[in-house]
Structures are given as structure tokens and as C-alpha cells.
Amino acid sequence: MLTAVEYLRPVGFGATSPQLFRADDGKSYVVKLQNNRLGPRVLANELLGTRLGERLGLCFPPGGIIKLDDRLIRKSRILSNAHVSPGKHFACQYLNGTQYLCVHNLHKAINKPEMAGVMLFDHMLHNLDRTMNRRNLLLRREEHGYKIYAIDNSHLFRSAIWSEERLRRLATRIQVNHQRSYGALLKKFLRPAYFETYFAKVKDISDGEFQELVATIPTEWLPHASERETLCQFLSARRDMAEEIITCLCSLIPNKHRCSNIDQGK
């Protein structure tokens, strides 16, 4: 677990009012606080997305739980006036030197095939916010070229604020998102074969692993056992629908780019 050692400033324009901190590892992190106006469930979504992203090898910035103590909060008038509570909050590593990804700079990215994994993730977890919010896909120049990063998993399940009934309704639904950069990726850059790597990783996740993943969410972010159980059931159901989701996505790839086992239904 990270520990915040210095408050830096507000950052971004998100509904969750993210703040920038320096942590005990010397790196800067964008932090979403428990008392954000959408509630602590946002933090549960973020941690779930981060841990699942790590398991699938997605191009998400590193993230996790960060601890804020009372001393640090009292040193900042902004944090004190916002009635920030000491305890566990969510941190995502800050990336400097980025630009927003769009159809005009997408061609620069060297890791476009990795977006097959992000698209599968977003469709499994009903994260429409990835393209609805233009600020959730970043392009960053690094040593070997421009790299895409996907950020902000606060609005999984179509909303930052979800219920058990919503998860049960969404568990069997597929809604293909081909807006903005996703449409360009499917039309010009992605191949069914790119999805196969991530399909194999998803199918390899056991029910027990989903339970362990959900268990990492702090109790204060997701207090009810029934919610956790429903969330695990949702994740297992979506895993079992991964092939069908990929088939729907690949149907939007032009015929000249199609040649894979999944596409052939094997």
C-alpha cells in the first residue's frame, strides 16, 4: 500500500474531483478520495479495474490503494475544507507529457494491438465512459515511440453508482461501442488475432481468482457481502461471454482484415 507524503494540487476536470499527491515511492499519483461526490463505490470500481487490468496485461497506468493520514490532511487548507478523511483512497500513477487520443493521432501509437484487450475489458464491464469522455484515452511519447494509455475505470457497469440489480441485468447484455477512437481502431487497425491473446487470458481466470480480486477491495468502499457476491457472479458470467463479445466486435472489422479461429467460430 502506498502512503501519501505530500499534497500537490487539484488535477483534471473529472466528476470525482481528483487530486495530485506525491507518495512514499517518490512518484506522483492522481488520487480519488472516499468522499468524492459520487461516493466510495467509485474507488471500488477503480481498484477492480486496475487489478483486472494487471491480470490481463492491459495498458493501464499502475494504481492501487493509498493511505492519507490526518497530519497530511491538516497541513492542506484545500483538503481540510473538503473534509477529507484519513484512511484508504485510490491512486493512479500520474503520466506527464500526454495528449488526448483521437482519430487524428491514433496512427502514431505503437501499441494499437493492445487496445483489443482494453476494448474487451470495456465491453465485459460495460465501460462506455472510455470513449464518451474524450480524456480517458491518452497518447504519450516514450523511448520507443508513442504509446496509448487507458485511464479512469470509475464508471464501470454503465455508471459510477451501481446496484446488485443493475449487475444482474447487465450480466447477459452486449452493447458494442464503436464510437470515436474505437470505431477507427476496428475499421483500420485491429485484427481478430489481436483479441485472441486477451480471450485466452480472460478464459484462464477462475471463479476463485475473481473472488480474490474482489476481496482486495477495502470494506469501507464496498461494505456489503451480498454486493461482493453479486459482483463475483457478474465477473464469472462476463468471462463466459467473452467469445461472444469478441465475435460482435470482430464483426465490425472489414473482411480483408479478418482471419482467425475466433472469427471462424472454432
Protein Blocks (a to p, Z undefined) as FASTA:
>chain_A
ZZdfbdfbdedjbfklpaddddfkopacddddfkbcnbjklmmmmmmmmmmmmmnopabd
cdddddddfklmmmpmklmmnopaedddddddddehiacddfklmmmpmklmmmmmmmmm
mmmnopaklmmpmklpccdddfkbccdddehjklgghiabdcfklmmmmmmgccddfehj
lmmmmmmmmcfklmmmmmmmmmmpcfklmmmmmmmpcfklmmbfklmmmmmmmmmmmmmm
mmmmmmmmmmmpcfklgccfklnoZZ
